[in-house]
Amino acid sequence: MGLAPFHIAFPVDDLAAARAFYGGVLGCPEGRSSARWIDFDLFGHQIVAHLAPRAAAPPTNPVDGHEVPVPHFGVVLAPDQFDALAARLTAAGTAFIIPPHVRFPGQPGEQATMFFLDPAGNALEFKAFADINRLFAT
């Protein structure tokens, strides 16, 4: 088996908004659902939006000159997938916390990255490495 699919469950305060954002804007196919949760396929990974009260804004940590929201989740994409997703998010009018850019240029961890919030305020990061073998490079 290749890379095992990752699973994460996260809170949302509006399932219709989650469905529109994850299914519509991000293009995630929908799996099972109920009146309280929805499964989505995020690039082969199972993410589950659970209906719950809105949480406070996440804290941040400084990384390469930007305040990165903690916690956050996302997927490491191929560069062409990253560019296509960035264009899709921009066309949808997404307000980026940290817009698409290259972090750590010229260093072992050089990567394209972007951060944004879902409608419930959950932070997401998507990134891409020109050489995926550098994912854990020090």
N, CA, C and O atoms as CSV, one atom per row, in Angstrom:
chain,resi,resn,atom,element,x,y,z
A,1,MET,N,N,0.850,-1.185,0.000
A,1,MET,CA,C,0.000,0.000,0.000
A,1,MET,C,C,0.886,1.234,0.000
A,1,MET,O,O,1.909,1.268,0.683
A,2,GLY,N,N,0.503,2.233,-0.752
A,2,GLY,CA,C,1.221,3.502,-0.762
A,2,GLY,C,C,0.932,4.270,0.515
A,2,GLY,O,O,0.735,3.677,1.576
A,3,LEU,N,N,0.907,5.552,0.410
A,3,LEU,CA,C,0.623,6.405,1.546
A,3,LEU,C,C,-0.792,6.128,2.053
A,3,LEU,O,O,-1.753,6.138,1.284
A,4,ALA,N,N,-0.903,5.881,3.357
A,4,ALA,CA,C,-2.214,5.607,3.947
A,4,ALA,C,C,-3.047,6.885,4.010
A,4,ALA,O,O,-2.520,7.951,4.330
A,5,PRO,N,N,-4.334,6.788,3.710
A,5,PRO,CA,C,-5.186,7.976,3.817
A,5,PRO,C,C,-5.231,8.487,5.256
A,5,PRO,O,O,-5.297,7.705,6.204
A,6,PHE,N,N,-5.195,9.779,5.398
A,6,PHE,CA,C,-5.258,10.442,6.687
A,6,PHE,C,C,-6.718,10.719,7.009
A,6,PHE,O,O,-7.523,10.909,6.097
A,7,HIS,N,N,-7.074,10.744,8.287
A,7,HIS,CA,C,-8.423,11.061,8.735
A,7,HIS,C,C,-8.362,12.174,9.769
A,7,HIS,O,O,-7.529,12.145,10.674
A,8,ILE,N,N,-9.240,13.147,9.632
A,8,ILE,CA,C,-9.368,14.182,10.646
A,8,ILE,C,C,-10.843,14.572,10.732
A,8,ILE,O,O,-11.535,14.676,9.720
A,9,ALA,N,N,-11.302,14.786,11.958
A,9,ALA,CA,C,-12.644,15.307,12.206
A,9,ALA,C,C,-12.482,16.702,12.793
A,9,ALA,O,O,-11.601,16.928,13.623
A,10,PHE,N,N,-13.320,17.634,12.372
A,10,PHE,CA,C,-13.173,19.022,12.801
A,10,PHE,C,C,-14.553,19.648,12.955
A,10,PHE,O,O,-15.512,19.206,12.322
A,11,PRO,N,N,-14.658,20.682,13.800
A,11,PRO,CA,C,-15.961,21.297,14.045
A,11,PRO,C,C,-16.342,22.326,12.982
A,11,PRO,O,O,-15.494,23.059,12.473
A,12,VAL,N,N,-17.624,22.364,12.661
A,12,VAL,CA,C,-18.196,23.418,11.836
A,12,VAL,C,C,-19.505,23.850,12.491
A,12,VAL,O,O,-20.138,23.060,13.191
A,13,ASP,N,N,-19.909,25.086,12.269
A,13,ASP,CA,C,-21.148,25.565,12.877
A,13,ASP,C,C,-22.306,25.650,11.886
A,13,ASP,O,O,-23.404,26.075,12.245
A,14,ASP,N,N,-22.058,25.243,10.631
A,14,ASP,CA,C,-23.089,25.302,9.601
A,14,ASP,C,C,-22.753,24.249,8.542
A,14,ASP,O,O,-21.830,24.432,7.749
A,15,LEU,N,N,-23.513,23.138,8.534
A,15,LEU,CA,C,-23.218,22.051,7.591
A,15,LEU,C,C,-23.440,22.474,6.139
A,15,LEU,O,O,-22.709,22.027,5.255
A,16,ALA,N,N,-24.423,23.318,5.879
A,16,ALA,CA,C,-24.656,23.769,4.502
A,16,ALA,C,C,-23.468,24.598,4.009
A,16,ALA,O,O,-23.048,24.455,2.861
A,17,ALA,N,N,-22.924,25.465,4.873
A,17,ALA,CA,C,-21.755,26.259,4.492
A,17,ALA,C,C,-20.541,25.359,4.293
A,17,ALA,O,O,-19.748,25.578,3.378
A,18,ALA,N,N,-20.394,24.341,5.152
A,18,ALA,CA,C,-19.284,23.391,4.999
A,18,ALA,C,C,-19.420,22.636,3.674
A,18,ALA,O,O,-18.436,22.458,2.956
A,19,ARG,N,N,-20.622,22.198,3.358
A,19,ARG,CA,C,-20.863,21.473,2.102
A,19,ARG,C,C,-20.536,22.367,0.902
A,19,ARG,O,O,-19.919,21.911,-0.060
A,20,ALA,N,N,-20.942,23.622,0.955
A,20,ALA,CA,C,-20.670,24.548,-0.153
A,20,ALA,C,C,-19.175,24.808,-0.289
A,20,ALA,O,O,-18.654,24.868,-1.403
A,21,PHE,N,N,-18.480,24.965,0.843
A,21,PHE,CA,C,-17.049,25.273,0.795
A,21,PHE,C,C,-16.218,24.049,0.407
A,21,PHE,O,O,-15.465,24.098,-0.566
A,22,TYR,N,N,-16.347,22.959,1.155
A,22,TYR,CA,C,-15.516,21.782,0.883
A,22,TYR,C,C,-15.929,21.091,-0.419
A,22,TYR,O,O,-15.073,20.672,-1.198
A,23,GLY,N,N,-17.237,20.973,-0.653
A,23,GLY,CA,C,-17.701,20.330,-1.879
A,23,GLY,C,C,-17.625,21.243,-3.085
A,23,GLY,O,O,-17.205,20.820,-4.162
A,24,GLY,N,N,-18.031,22.504,-2.912
A,24,GLY,CA,C,-18.076,23.438,-4.036
A,24,GLY,C,C,-16.762,24.124,-4.323
A,24,GLY,O,O,-16.208,23.978,-5.413
A,25,VAL,N,N,-16.250,24.880,-3.347
A,25,VAL,CA,C,-15.024,25.660,-3.579
A,25,VAL,C,C,-13.804,24.757,-3.715
A,25,VAL,O,O,-13.040,24.882,-4.672
A,26,LEU,N,N,-13.618,23.833,-2.746
A,26,LEU,CA,C,-12.434,22.963,-2.804
A,26,LEU,C,C,-12.620,21.769,-3.741
A,26,LEU,O,O,-11.637,21.132,-4.118
A,27,GLY,N,N,-13.846,21.457,-4.122
A,27,GLY,CA,C,-14.101,20.355,-5.049
A,27,GLY,C,C,-13.953,18.978,-4.441
A,27,GLY,O,O,-13.629,18.025,-5.150
A,28,CYS,N,N,-14.184,18.849,-3.142
A,28,CYS,CA,C,-14.063,17.554,-2.455
A,28,CYS,C,C,-15.338,16.735,-2.661
A,28,CYS,O,O,-16.425,17.201,-2.321
A,29,PRO,N,N,-15.223,15.523,-3.212
A,29,PRO,CA,C,-16.407,14.671,-3.307
A,29,PRO,C,C,-16.953,14.356,-1.909
A,29,PRO,O,O,-16.195,14.156,-0.960
A,30,GLU,N,N,-18.268,14.319,-1.811
A,30,GLU,CA,C,-18.913,14.027,-0.534
A,30,GLU,C,C,-19.116,12.532,-0.379
A,30,GLU,O,O,-19.470,11.840,-1.334
A,31,GLY,N,N,-18.889,12.040,0.826
A,31,GLY,CA,C,-19.138,10.646,1.158
A,31,GLY,C,C,-20.410,10.534,1.973
A,31,GLY,O,O,-21.433,11.131,1.638
A,32,ARG,N,N,-20.338,9.764,3.044
A,32,ARG,CA,C,-21.492,9.599,3.918
A,32,ARG,C,C,-21.786,10.897,4.658
A,32,ARG,O,O,-20.925,11.768,4.783
A,33,SER,N,N,-23.027,11.010,5.148
A,33,SER,CA,C,-23.391,12.184,5.937
A,33,SER,C,C,-24.591,11.861,6.810
A,33,SER,O,O,-25.269,10.853,6.614
A,34,SER,N,N,-24.836,12.720,7.763
A,34,SER,CA,C,-26.028,12.645,8.606
A,34,SER,C,C,-26.475,14.077,8.865
A,34,SER,O,O,-25.974,15.010,8.237
A,35,ALA,N,N,-27.403,14.249,9.774
A,35,ALA,CA,C,-27.847,15.593,10.134
A,35,ALA,C,C,-26.798,16.335,10.953
A,35,ALA,O,O,-26.944,17.535,11.187
A,36,ARG,N,N,-25.724,15.640,11.401
A,36,ARG,CA,C,-24.728,16.247,12.282
A,36,ARG,C,C,-23.302,16.193,11.743
A,36,ARG,O,O,-22.408,16.771,12.361
A,37,TRP,N,N,-23.049,15.523,10.615
A,37,TRP,CA,C,-21.687,15.429,10.083
A,37,TRP,C,C,-21.705,15.102,8.591
A,37,TRP,O,O,-22.688,14.582,8.063
A,38,ILE,N,N,-20.579,15.424,7.919
A,38,ILE,CA,C,-20.402,15.125,6.491
A,38,ILE,C,C,-18.971,14.650,6.267
A,38,ILE,O,O,-18.021,15.298,6.706
A,39,ASP,N,N,-18.819,13.518,5.584
A,39,ASP,CA,C,-17.503,13.029,5.136
A,39,ASP,C,C,-17.172,13.677,3.793
A,39,ASP,O,O,-18.035,13.818,2.927
A,40,PHE,N,N,-15.904,14.068,3.636
A,40,PHE,CA,C,-15.421,14.566,2.352
A,40,PHE,C,C,-14.125,13.844,1.996
A,40,PHE,O,O,-13.371,13.418,2.871
A,41,ASP,N,N,-13.883,13.717,0.691
A,41,ASP,CA,C,-12.643,13.154,0.162
A,41,ASP,C,C,-11.749,14.327,-0.225
A,41,ASP,O,O,-11.970,14.971,-1.250
A,42,LEU,N,N,-10.745,14.601,0.595
A,42,LEU,CA,C,-9.806,15.699,0.361
A,42,LEU,C,C,-8.521,15.106,-0.219
A,42,LEU,O,O,-7.620,14.714,0.523
A,43,PHE,N,N,-8.443,15.045,-1.539
A,43,PHE,CA,C,-7.282,14.486,-2.227
A,43,PHE,C,C,-6.951,13.089,-1.709
A,43,PHE,O,O,-5.784,12.766,-1.486
A,44,GLY,N,N,-7.981,12.260,-1.516
A,44,GLY,CA,C,-7.786,10.883,-1.074
A,44,GLY,C,C,-7.747,10.707,0.430
A,44,GLY,O,O,-7.543,9.593,0.911
A,45,HIS,N,N,-7.936,11.771,1.179
A,45,HIS,CA,C,-7.924,11.711,2.643
A,45,HIS,C,C,-9.338,11.975,3.159
A,45,HIS,O,O,-10.072,12.785,2.594
A,46,GLN,N,N,-9.709,11.289,4.229
A,46,GLN,CA,C,-11.052,11.426,4.788
A,46,GLN,C,C,-11.085,12.537,5.825
A,46,GLN,O,O,-10.433,12.457,6.866
A,47,ILE,N,N,-11.852,13.567,5.524
A,47,ILE,CA,C,-12.065,14.642,6.495
A,47,ILE,C,C,-13.551,14.653,6.825
A,47,ILE,O,O,-14.388,14.409,5.957
A,48,VAL,N,N,-13.873,14.935,8.078
A,48,VAL,CA,C,-15.263,14.873,8.512
A,48,VAL,C,C,-15.625,16.164,9.241
A,48,VAL,O,O,-15.046,16.489,10.278
A,49,ALA,N,N,-16.585,16.889,8.687
A,49,ALA,CA,C,-17.095,18.112,9.295
A,49,ALA,C,C,-18.203,17.723,10.271
A,49,ALA,O,O,-19.226,17.169,9.868
A,50,HIS,N,N,-17.996,18.013,11.548
A,50,HIS,CA,C,-18.984,17.700,12.597
A,50,HIS,C,C,-19.625,18.995,13.081
A,50,HIS,O,O,-18.931,19.971,13.368
A,51,LEU,N,N,-20.935,18.997,13.168
A,51,LEU,CA,C,-21.660,20.161,13.655
A,51,LEU,C,C,-21.335,20.379,15.130
A,51,LEU,O,O,-21.541,19.495,15.962
A,52,ALA,N,N,-20.824,21.565,15.438
A,52,ALA,CA,C,-20.426,21.917,16.804
A,52,ALA,C,C,-20.400,23.439,16.904
A,52,ALA,O,O,-20.316,24.126,15.886
A,53,PRO,N,N,-20.471,23.968,18.124
A,53,PRO,CA,C,-20.412,25.428,18.271
A,53,PRO,C,C,-19.096,25.993,17.753
A,53,PRO,O,O,-18.066,25.320,17.778
A,54,ARG,N,N,-19.144,27.232,17.287
A,54,ARG,CA,C,-17.941,27.910,16.788
A,54,ARG,C,C,-16.950,28.109,17.924
A,54,ARG,O,O,-17.317,28.534,19.020
A,55,ALA,N,N,-15.709,27.801,17.653
A,55,ALA,CA,C,-14.630,27.965,18.642
A,55,ALA,C,C,-14.011,29.355,18.500
A,55,ALA,O,O,-14.270,30.070,17.532
A,56,ALA,N,N,-13.205,29.715,19.467
A,56,ALA,CA,C,-12.482,30.989,19.418
A,56,ALA,C,C,-11.463,30.955,18.281
A,56,ALA,O,O,-11.097,29.884,17.796
A,57,ALA,N,N,-11.016,32.118,17.868
A,57,ALA,CA,C,-9.993,32.204,16.821
A,57,ALA,C,C,-8.747,31.443,17.277
A,57,ALA,O,O,-8.381,31.496,18.451
A,58,PRO,N,N,-8.097,30.737,16.354
A,58,PRO,CA,C,-6.924,29.950,16.731
A,58,PRO,C,C,-5.726,30.843,17.072
A,58,PRO,O,O,-5.589,31.943,16.538
A,59,PRO,N,N,-4.861,30.353,17.971
A,59,PRO,CA,C,-3.615,31.075,18.225
A,59,PRO,C,C,-2.701,30.951,17.002
A,59,PRO,O,O,-2.998,30.199,16.075
A,60,THR,N,N,-1.597,31.687,17.006
A,60,THR,CA,C,-0.661,31.630,15.888
A,60,THR,C,C,0.761,31.433,16.397
A,60,THR,O,O,1.063,31.691,17.563
A,61,ASN,N,N,1.621,30.974,15.504
A,61,ASN,CA,C,3.064,30.858,15.737
A,61,ASN,C,C,3.778,31.518,14.570
A,61,ASN,O,O,3.339,31.379,13.428
A,62,PRO,N,N,4.875,32.237,14.827
A,62,PRO,CA,C,5.612,32.837,13.708
A,62,PRO,C,C,6.412,31.776,12.947
A,62,PRO,O,O,7.142,30.985,13.546
A,63,VAL,N,N,6.262,31.771,11.615
A,63,VAL,CA,C,7.011,30.868,10.741
A,63,VAL,C,C,7.421,31.662,9.506
A,63,VAL,O,O,6.564,32.129,8.756
A,64,ASP,N,N,8.711,31.814,9.293
A,64,ASP,CA,C,9.251,32.467,8.105
A,64,ASP,C,C,8.585,33.825,7.844
A,64,ASP,O,O,8.245,34.146,6.705
A,65,GLY,N,N,8.402,34.613,8.901
A,65,GLY,CA,C,7.877,35.956,8.760
A,65,GLY,C,C,6.368,36.076,8.712
A,65,GLY,O,O,5.855,37.178,8.516
A,66,HIS,N,N,5.636,34.980,8.885
A,66,HIS,CA,C,4.178,35.010,8.879
A,66,HIS,C,C,3.646,34.422,10.182
A,66,HIS,O,O,4.296,33.575,10.796
A,67,GLU,N,N,2.465,34.871,10.604
A,67,GLU,CA,C,1.787,34.300,11.767
A,67,GLU,C,C,0.908,33.149,11.279
A,67,GLU,O,O,-0.129,33.367,10.653
A,68,VAL,N,N,1.339,31.921,11.574
A,68,VAL,CA,C,0.671,30.714,11.112
A,68,VAL,C,C,-0.366,30.278,12.148
A,68,VAL,O,O,-0.031,30.118,13.321
A,69,PRO,N,N,-1.634,30.081,11.727
A,69,PRO,CA,C,-2.657,29.649,12.675
A,69,PRO,C,C,-2.420,28.212,13.143
A,69,PRO,O,O,-2.056,27.334,12.361
A,70,VAL,N,N,-2.638,28.000,14.445
A,70,VAL,CA,C,-2.493,26.671,15.050
A,70,VAL,C,C,-3.781,26.409,15.820
A,70,VAL,O,O,-4.155,27.237,16.650
A,71,PRO,N,N,-4.468,25.317,15.593
A,71,PRO,CA,C,-4.145,24.223,14.672
A,71,PRO,C,C,-4.562,24.559,13.232
A,71,PRO,O,O,-5.300,25.512,12.982
A,72,HIS,N,N,-4.068,23.753,12.312
A,72,HIS,CA,C,-4.488,23.809,10.920
A,72,HIS,C,C,-4.262,22.447,10.293
A,72,HIS,O,O,-3.533,21.620,10.840
A,73,PHE,N,N,-4.887,22.208,9.142
A,73,PHE,CA,C,-4.668,20.966,8.412
A,73,PHE,C,C,-4.742,21.253,6.929
A,73,PHE,O,O,-5.206,22.315,6.514
A,74,GLY,N,N,-4.285,20.309,6.137
A,74,GLY,CA,C,-4.314,20.455,4.690
A,74,GLY,C,C,-3.606,19.282,4.047
A,74,GLY,O,O,-3.452,18.224,4.656
A,75,VAL,N,N,-3.177,19.477,2.814
A,75,VAL,CA,C,-2.555,18.405,2.043
A,75,VAL,C,C,-1.330,18.959,1.331
A,75,VAL,O,O,-1.319,20.111,0.897
A,76,VAL,N,N,-0.298,18.128,1.215
A,76,VAL,CA,C,0.860,18.450,0.386
A,76,VAL,C,C,0.519,17.982,-1.028
A,76,VAL,O,O,0.296,16.794,-1.263
A,77,LEU,N,N,0.481,18.913,-1.951
A,77,LEU,CA,C,0.076,18.652,-3.327
A,77,LEU,C,C,1.269,18.687,-4.268
A,77,LEU,O,O,2.346,19.160,-3.906
A,78,ALA,N,N,1.069,18.190,-5.461
A,78,ALA,CA,C,2.039,18.387,-6.541
A,78,ALA,C,C,1.963,19.862,-6.935
A,78,ALA,O,O,0.910,20.479,-6.777
A,79,PRO,N,N,3.050,20.443,-7.443
A,79,PRO,CA,C,3.031,21.870,-7.801
A,79,PRO,C,C,1.885,22.276,-8.723
A,79,PRO,O,O,1.294,23.337,-8.525
A,80,ASP,N,N,1.552,21.455,-9.731
A,80,ASP,CA,C,0.461,21.820,-10.638
A,80,ASP,C,C,-0.886,21.779,-9.923
A,80,ASP,O,O,-1.756,22.600,-10.215
A,81,GLN,N,N,-1.082,20.843,-8.992
A,81,GLN,CA,C,-2.312,20.801,-8.196
A,81,GLN,C,C,-2.409,22.027,-7.290
A,81,GLN,O,O,-3.482,22.610,-7.136
A,82,PHE,N,N,-1.278,22.413,-6.692
A,82,PHE,CA,C,-1.237,23.590,-5.828
A,82,PHE,C,C,-1.641,24.832,-6.623
A,82,PHE,O,O,-2.484,25.610,-6.178
A,83,ASP,N,N,-1.042,25.014,-7.793
A,83,ASP,CA,C,-1.342,26.181,-8.623
A,83,ASP,C,C,-2.814,26.199,-9.032
A,83,ASP,O,O,-3.448,27.254,-9.018
A,84,ALA,N,N,-3.358,25.039,-9.396
A,84,ALA,CA,C,-4.768,24.964,-9.800
A,84,ALA,C,C,-5.685,25.291,-8.620
A,84,ALA,O,O,-6.676,26.002,-8.784
A,85,LEU,N,N,-5.356,24.773,-7.423
A,85,LEU,CA,C,-6.176,25.058,-6.247
A,85,LEU,C,C,-6.081,26.532,-5.868
A,85,LEU,O,O,-7.093,27.146,-5.529
A,86,ALA,N,N,-4.888,27.106,-5.920
A,86,ALA,CA,C,-4.723,28.530,-5.619
A,86,ALA,C,C,-5.560,29.373,-6.574
A,86,ALA,O,O,-6.195,30.338,-6.150
A,87,ALA,N,N,-5.568,29.023,-7.847
A,87,ALA,CA,C,-6.369,29.757,-8.833
A,87,ALA,C,C,-7.856,29.590,-8.547
A,87,ALA,O,O,-8.622,30.548,-8.649
A,88,ARG,N,N,-8.263,28.384,-8.191
A,88,ARG,CA,C,-9.673,28.118,-7.878
A,88,ARG,C,C,-10.121,28.918,-6.658
A,88,ARG,O,O,-11.202,29.507,-6.661
A,89,LEU,N,N,-9.291,28.940,-5.615
A,89,LEU,CA,C,-9.616,29.692,-4.403
A,89,LEU,C,C,-9.665,31.196,-4.679
A,89,LEU,O,O,-10.552,31.891,-4.183
A,90,THR,N,N,-8.723,31.690,-5.460
A,90,THR,CA,C,-8.697,33.104,-5.816
A,90,THR,C,C,-9.951,33.477,-6.609
A,90,THR,O,O,-10.569,34.510,-6.352
A,91,ALA,N,N,-10.320,32.635,-7.568
A,91,ALA,CA,C,-11.516,32.897,-8.380
A,91,ALA,C,C,-12.782,32.882,-7.528
A,91,ALA,O,O,-13.750,33.574,-7.842
A,92,ALA,N,N,-12.779,32.092,-6.446
A,92,ALA,CA,C,-13.938,32.006,-5.550
A,92,ALA,C,C,-13.972,33.163,-4.553
A,92,ALA,O,O,-14.908,33.269,-3.761
A,93,GLY,N,N,-12.955,34.033,-4.587
A,93,GLY,CA,C,-12.920,35.177,-3.684
A,93,GLY,C,C,-12.449,34.842,-2.282
A,93,GLY,O,O,-12.765,35.561,-1.334
A,94,THR,N,N,-11.702,33.769,-2.139
A,94,THR,CA,C,-11.199,33.365,-0.827
A,94,THR,C,C,-10.285,34.432,-0.251
A,94,THR,O,O,-9.405,34.948,-0.940
A,95,ALA,N,N,-10.498,34.760,1.013
A,95,ALA,CA,C,-9.615,35.692,1.731
A,95,ALA,C,C,-8.504,34.864,2.360
A,95,ALA,O,O,-8.746,34.110,3.302
A,96,PHE,N,N,-7.305,35.000,1.850
A,96,PHE,CA,C,-6.179,34.231,2.367
A,96,PHE,C,C,-5.654,34.851,3.657
A,96,PHE,O,O,-5.526,36.071,3.753
A,97,ILE,N,N,-5.350,34.014,4.650
A,97,ILE,CA,C,-4.628,34.465,5.842
A,97,ILE,C,C,-3.190,34.737,5.422
A,97,ILE,O,O,-2.615,35.776,5.747
A,98,ILE,N,N,-2.626,33.784,4.697
A,98,ILE,CA,C,-1.294,33.917,4.091
A,98,ILE,C,C,-1.468,33.521,2.629
A,98,ILE,O,O,-1.737,32.355,2.340
A,99,PRO,N,N,-1.321,34.465,1.702
A,99,PRO,CA,C,-1.561,34.147,0.290
A,99,PRO,C,C,-0.517,33.183,-0.268
A,99,PRO,O,O,0.552,33.007,0.317
A,100,PRO,N,N,-0.835,32.560,-1.405
A,100,PRO,CA,C,0.119,31.635,-2.024
A,100,PRO,C,C,1.471,32.317,-2.245
A,100,PRO,O,O,1.556,33.395,-2.832
A,101,HIS,N,N,2.520,31.658,-1.759
A,101,HIS,CA,C,3.877,32.172,-1.925
A,101,HIS,C,C,4.862,31.032,-1.659
A,101,HIS,O,O,4.470,29.939,-1.249
A,102,VAL,N,N,6.139,31.305,-1.899
A,102,VAL,CA,C,7.190,30.307,-1.622
A,102,VAL,C,C,7.820,30.641,-0.282
A,102,VAL,O,O,8.279,31.760,-0.053
A,103,ARG,N,N,7.834,29.647,0.599
A,103,ARG,CA,C,8.414,29.774,1.937
A,103,ARG,C,C,9.779,29.085,1.939
A,103,ARG,O,O,9.978,28.091,1.242
A,104,PHE,N,N,10.700,29.609,2.712
A,104,PHE,CA,C,12.057,29.066,2.857
A,104,PHE,C,C,12.786,28.953,1.520
A,104,PHE,O,O,13.378,27.911,1.235
A,105,PRO,N,N,12.758,30.009,0.686
A,105,PRO,CA,C,13.410,29.911,-0.628
A,105,PRO,C,C,14.895,29.587,-0.503
A,105,PRO,O,O,15.610,30.161,0.318
A,106,GLY,N,N,15.336,28.652,-1.342
A,106,GLY,CA,C,16.744,28.261,-1.381
A,106,GLY,C,C,17.182,27.370,-0.232
A,106,GLY,O,O,18.355,27.005,-0.152
A,107,GLN,N,N,16.262,27.010,0.663
A,107,GLN,CA,C,16.589,26.159,1.808
A,107,GLN,C,C,16.035,24.753,1.581
A,107,GLN,O,O,15.217,24.548,0.684
A,108,PRO,N,N,16.479,23.772,2.394
A,108,PRO,CA,C,15.999,22.393,2.209
A,108,PRO,C,C,14.471,22.262,2.262
A,108,PRO,O,O,13.918,21.406,1.572
A,109,GLY,N,N,13.777,23.076,3.053
A,109,GLY,CA,C,12.327,22.992,3.176
A,109,GLY,C,C,11.560,23.913,2.249
A,109,GLY,O,O,10.388,24.195,2.500
A,110,GLU,N,N,12.195,24.393,1.173
A,110,GLU,CA,C,11.507,25.314,0.260
A,110,GLU,C,C,10.188,24.704,-0.205
A,110,GLU,O,O,10.129,23.546,-0.619
A,111,GLN,N,N,9.132,25.514,-0.126
A,111,GLN,CA,C,7.803,25.017,-0.463
A,111,GLN,C,C,6.877,26.162,-0.822
A,111,GLN,O,O,7.009,27.269,-0.300
A,112,ALA,N,N,5.950,25.891,-1.708
A,112,ALA,CA,C,4.846,26.818,-1.949
A,112,ALA,C,C,3.817,26.535,-0.865
A,112,ALA,O,O,3.592,25.378,-0.509
A,113,THR,N,N,3.192,27.582,-0.339
A,113,THR,CA,C,2.213,27.395,0.736
A,113,THR,C,C,1.142,28.470,0.661
A,113,THR,O,O,1.361,29.543,0.099
A,114,MET,N,N,-0.016,28.173,1.233
A,114,MET,CA,C,-1.102,29.150,1.380
A,114,MET,C,C,-1.973,28.721,2.550
A,114,MET,O,O,-2.143,27.531,2.814
A,115,PHE,N,N,-2.520,29.711,3.245
A,115,PHE,CA,C,-3.407,29.481,4.390
A,115,PHE,C,C,-4.697,30.256,4.178
A,115,PHE,O,O,-4.684,31.373,3.662
A,116,PHE,N,N,-5.805,29.658,4.579
A,116,PHE,CA,C,-7.107,30.307,4.530
A,116,PHE,C,C,-8.022,29.626,5.538
A,116,PHE,O,O,-7.692,28.563,6.063
A,117,LEU,N,N,-9.167,30.236,5.808
A,117,LEU,CA,C,-10.134,29.696,6.754
A,117,LEU,C,C,-11.339,29.132,6.019
A,117,LEU,O,O,-11.725,29.642,4.968
A,118,ASP,N,N,-11.939,28.070,6.578
A,118,ASP,CA,C,-13.226,27.604,6.072
A,118,ASP,C,C,-14.319,28.488,6.684
A,118,ASP,O,O,-14.003,29.338,7.517
A,119,PRO,N,N,-15.577,28.322,6.308
A,119,PRO,CA,C,-16.629,29.191,6.840
A,119,PRO,C,C,-16.790,29.125,8.362
A,119,PRO,O,O,-17.320,30.063,8.958
A,120,ALA,N,N,-16.347,28.045,8.997
A,120,ALA,CA,C,-16.450,27.911,10.458
A,120,ALA,C,C,-15.221,28.452,11.174
A,120,ALA,O,O,-15.163,28.418,12.403
A,121,GLY,N,N,-14.235,28.952,10.426
A,121,GLY,CA,C,-13.034,29.507,11.045
A,121,GLY,C,C,-11.905,28.514,11.226
A,121,GLY,O,O,-10.909,28.843,11.871
A,122,ASN,N,N,-12.023,27.297,10.676
A,122,ASN,CA,C,-10.935,26.320,10.731
A,122,ASN,C,C,-9.856,26.719,9.733
A,122,ASN,O,O,-10.153,27.050,8.585
A,123,ALA,N,N,-8.612,26.684,10.174
A,123,ALA,CA,C,-7.497,27.069,9.309
A,123,ALA,C,C,-7.031,25.876,8.477
A,123,ALA,O,O,-6.910,24.760,8.983
A,124,LEU,N,N,-6.774,26.126,7.203
A,124,LEU,CA,C,-6.254,25.110,6.289
A,124,LEU,C,C,-4.976,25.620,5.655
A,124,LEU,O,O,-4.845,26.806,5.349
A,125,GLU,N,N,-4.028,24.701,5.462
A,125,GLU,CA,C,-2.801,25.005,4.727
A,125,GLU,C,C,-2.639,23.966,3.635
A,125,GLU,O,O,-2.759,22.765,3.880
A,126,PHE,N,N,-2.370,24.434,2.441
A,126,PHE,CA,C,-1.990,23.551,1.343
A,126,PHE,C,C,-0.606,23.976,0.915
A,126,PHE,O,O,-0.287,25.164,0.878
A,127,LYS,N,N,0.223,22.980,0.590
A,127,LYS,CA,C,1.599,23.279,0.211
A,127,LYS,C,C,2.044,22.356,-0.898
A,127,LYS,O,O,1.387,21.359,-1.196
A,128,ALA,N,N,3.167,22.697,-1.509
A,128,ALA,CA,C,3.753,21.886,-2.580
A,128,ALA,C,C,5.262,22.047,-2.555
A,128,ALA,O,O,5.783,23.135,-2.308
A,129,PHE,N,N,5.945,20.964,-2.809
A,129,PHE,CA,C,7.399,20.941,-2.912
A,129,PHE,C,C,7.754,20.634,-4.361
A,129,PHE,O,O,7.155,19.752,-4.976
A,130,ALA,N,N,8.727,21.359,-4.907
A,130,ALA,CA,C,9.197,21.039,-6.252
A,130,ALA,C,C,9.742,19.616,-6.277
A,130,ALA,O,O,9.627,18.923,-7.288
A,131,ASP,N,N,10.336,19.179,-5.165
A,131,ASP,CA,C,10.857,17.816,-5.017
A,131,ASP,C,C,10.245,17.237,-3.753
A,131,ASP,O,O,10.669,17.572,-2.647
A,132,ILE,N,N,9.245,16.365,-3.908
A,132,ILE,CA,C,8.546,15.787,-2.756
A,132,ILE,C,C,9.500,15.030,-1.834
A,132,ILE,O,O,9.186,14.825,-0.661
A,133,ASN,N,N,10.643,14.618,-2.337
A,133,ASN,CA,C,11.625,13.928,-1.491
A,133,ASN,C,C,12.249,14.871,-0.459
A,133,ASN,O,O,12.955,14.422,0.444
A,134,ARG,N,N,11.991,16.169,-0.591
A,134,ARG,CA,C,12.505,17.166,0.366
A,134,ARG,C,C,11.490,17.478,1.464
A,134,ARG,O,O,11.712,18.384,2.267
A,135,LEU,N,N,10.380,16.741,1.509
A,135,LEU,CA,C,9.320,16.996,2.482
A,135,LEU,C,C,9.836,17.061,3.917
A,135,LEU,O,O,9.417,17.930,4.682
A,136,PHE,N,N,10.732,16.164,4.289
A,136,PHE,CA,C,11.249,16.121,5.648
A,136,PHE,C,C,12.728,16.507,5.724
A,136,PHE,O,O,13.401,16.205,6.710
A,137,ALA,N,N,13.230,17.174,4.681
A,137,ALA,CA,C,14.633,17.560,4.641
A,137,ALA,C,C,14.944,18.552,5.760
A,137,ALA,O,O,14.123,19.402,6.106
A,138,THR,N,N,16.144,18.425,6.314
A,138,THR,CA,C,16.559,19.346,7.389
A,138,THR,C,C,17.668,20.266,6.897
A,138,THR,O,O,18.150,21.110,7.653
